Amino acid sequence: MNFNPISGIIDTVAGAVTGIGKTFFGSKQERDSQGHQVTMSVHSQYAQEFQYRDNRTWWDSLVDGLNRLPRPVLVGLVIAYFLLSYFDPIEFQKVNIALDTVPETMWYVLGAIIGFYFAARELHKNRDKKMALSDEQFGEVLRRQQALDALKPSMSETEFQSEMSDTSKPMSNAAIAEWNRRHDQK
């Protein structure tokens, strides 16, 4: 048997360095094994949570359904908001005017609720702020809404009926617009 003292020293030093490395960093195999165990326990927990139970009540189903609603409802509302701008620009502007009346503090609260973070903290920080419009601001909102309402054609019922029944002259644009508006509402 041939003994090489240098290879023995190298093996000893390499073993010591490996031992020190494992002490500070751990074994990659052990880390991977622990990571796998954590992942499997999380998957197991999810599987148990969504597993069908024999004693499931209507209340459990209702709460599960309600828990799944917020995201689709928010997406649907955002899409409906943009569709409103296309299909009815005047109503879209009225919605925007109404949204302008929401105090800035309330937008902060809404953002906190939607994000599920710190809603109570935001309310506490801003509790001294006024949560309503001043009379002057409310008057401005009413003025803007009345200006938008003036853009919509409107005739009284008797004016509309008399213009529709009079065939001796062409109808005015207001009567046609009013007929179209009523026809679209049905």
Sequence and secondary structure as in RCSB ss.txt:
>XXXX:A:sequence
MNFNPISGIIDTVAGAVTGIGKTFFGSKQERDSQGHQVTMSVHSQYAQEFQYRDNRTWWDSLVDGLNRLPRPVLV
GLVIAYFLLSYFDPIEFQKVNIALDTVPETMWYVLGAIIGFYFAARELHKNRDKKMALSDEQFGEVLRRQQALDA
LKPSMSETEFQSEMSDTSKPMSNAAIAEWNRRHDQK
>XXXX:A:secstr
    HHHHHHHHHHHHHHHHHHHHH  HHHHHHHHHHHHHHHHHHHHHHTS  TT  HHHHHHHHHHTSHHHHHH
HHHHHHHHHHHH HHHHHHHHHHHHTS HHHHHHHHHHHHTS HHHHHHHTTTS  S  HHHHHHHHHHHHHHHH
HS    HHHHHHHHH  SS   HHHHHHHHHHHHH 
